């Protein structure tokens, strides 16, 4: 089974990834073995999707990461509006 996961870290940071060994990958993130996630430890899994095919998992991860980047840019552009209520 291949897993697509969403992690929640410090400062409400989200991280999207995929793996076939969920326990090991979460441990790697929390031990600082991933440069991208090291500053925002500790991490916890907040969402999972299971796939029989690695290619399907990679495709879904890519789509989630594209959404995450677009969402982050939008939040940055309209941040002042979000603070005003």
N, C-alpha and C positions, 0 to 999 in steps of 0.2 A: 504494500500500500504506500502511496506517495501522498504526502500531506502538504497542503497550502495553509499557512498559519499567519495570524496577525498577533503581534506582541504589543503590549502596552508597557512603556518604561517611564522613567523619571520625567517630570515636566509634561506628562500626558503625551509623550512621544510615541508614535505608532511605527512599527516596522513590519514589512510584509516579506515572507520567505517561503521556501519549499524544501522538503527533505523527505527521505524515506526512513529516518531514524529520529523521531520527534524528541525523545528524552535526551539523546546525545546533543542534538542541535540546541535545545533550550539551555542545557548545561554549558555548551560552548559560548552562547551569548552571555550568560550570567558570569562566566569566568573571564570574560573580556577577550576571548579569542577572535572576535570579529571587530575589526577596526570601526565599522559603521555603527555598531551598537554599544561599544565599550563605554562611551561617556554617559550613557543614559541608563545604566544598570541600577537596580535590578529590573528584570523583565518578567512578565507573566503572560501566559497565553490567554487571549480574550476571544479568539475565534479560530475555528478549524474547518477545513473541507478535505475530504478524502478522495483520491483518484486512483484508479487501477493503473493508469498509464502515466509515466514520467513526463511525456510530452504534453499531455493535458494539464498536468500540474504546473509545468513551466509556463505554458500559455496563460493560465489563470493568474499565476504570480506576476507575470509581465503586465497584464491588464490592471491588476490591483495597484502595482507600483506606479503605472501611468496615472491612474486615478489619484493616488496619494500625492504625486508631484503637482498635478493640476489643482487639487484641493488646497495644498500648501500655498501655491502662488496666489490663488484667489483670496485666501485668508489674509495674506500679506497685503494685497491690494486694497481690501475693504476693511482692514483691521480697525481703522478709526470709526467706521460705522458700527462695527460689532461692539465697541466699547461704549458708544453713545446709547446703546439699547435699542 
